[in-house]
C-alpha cells in the first residue's frame, strides 16, 4: 500500500506530511507530493489527518 493524493480535492494544507512518521511527503508552495512512497509504513496517519479526504492508501500493484 502506498499513499495517493487526489489533487482535485487536496488543499495543500500539509496535514498529511505533518502526521506522517516517515519522510513520505514533500510540501511545495502550492501542493503536497508523495515524494518517497517506499518509506510508507502503512500506518494510515496521513489518511486520518487529511481534512478533505484527499489522501488514500492504495495497492501499489
C-alpha positions in Angstrom: 0.0 0.0 0.0 1.2 3.5 -0.8 -0.4 6.9 -0.3 -2.1 8.7 -3.3 -3.3 12.3 -3.3 -6.3 13.4 -5.2 -5.1 16.7 -6.4 -8.7 17.9 -7.2 -9.6 17.6 -3.5 -6.2 18.4 -1.9 -5.9 21.9 -0.5 -2.1 21.6 0.1 -2.6 22.2 3.9 0.3 19.7 4.7 -1.5 17.9 7.5 -0.7 14.6 5.9 3.0 15.4 5.8 2.9 16.6 9.4 1.2 13.5 10.6 3.5 11.1 8.7 6.1 9.4 10.9 8.4 9.0 7.9 9.6 11.1 5.0 6.9 10.1 2.5 5.6 13.5 1.6 7.2 16.7 0.4 5.5 20.1 0.8 5.8 22.5 -2.0 4.5 26.0 -2.4 1.1 25.0 -3.7 0.9 21.2 -3.5 1.9 18.2 -1.5 3.7 15.4 -3.2 4.2 11.7 -2.4 8.0 12.0 -2.7 9.2 8.7 -1.2 6.3 6.1 -1.3 8.8 3.4 -0.4 9.1 5.0 3.1 5.4 4.4 3.8 4.8 2.0 6.8 1.1 1.9 6.0 0.1 3.4 9.4 -2.8 5.4 7.9 -1.9 8.6 9.8 -1.9 10.6 6.5 -5.5 9.4 5.7 -6.7 10.3 9.2 -5.0 13.7 9.2 -6.4 14.9 5.8 -9.4 17.2 6.4 -10.7 16.8 2.8 -10.1 13.0 2.4 -7.7 13.6 -0.5 -5.2 11.1 0.8 -5.8 7.4 0.5 -3.6 4.3 0.9 -3.9 2.2 -2.3 -2.5 -1.1 -3.5 0.9 -0.4 -5.1 0.4 -3.1 -7.7 
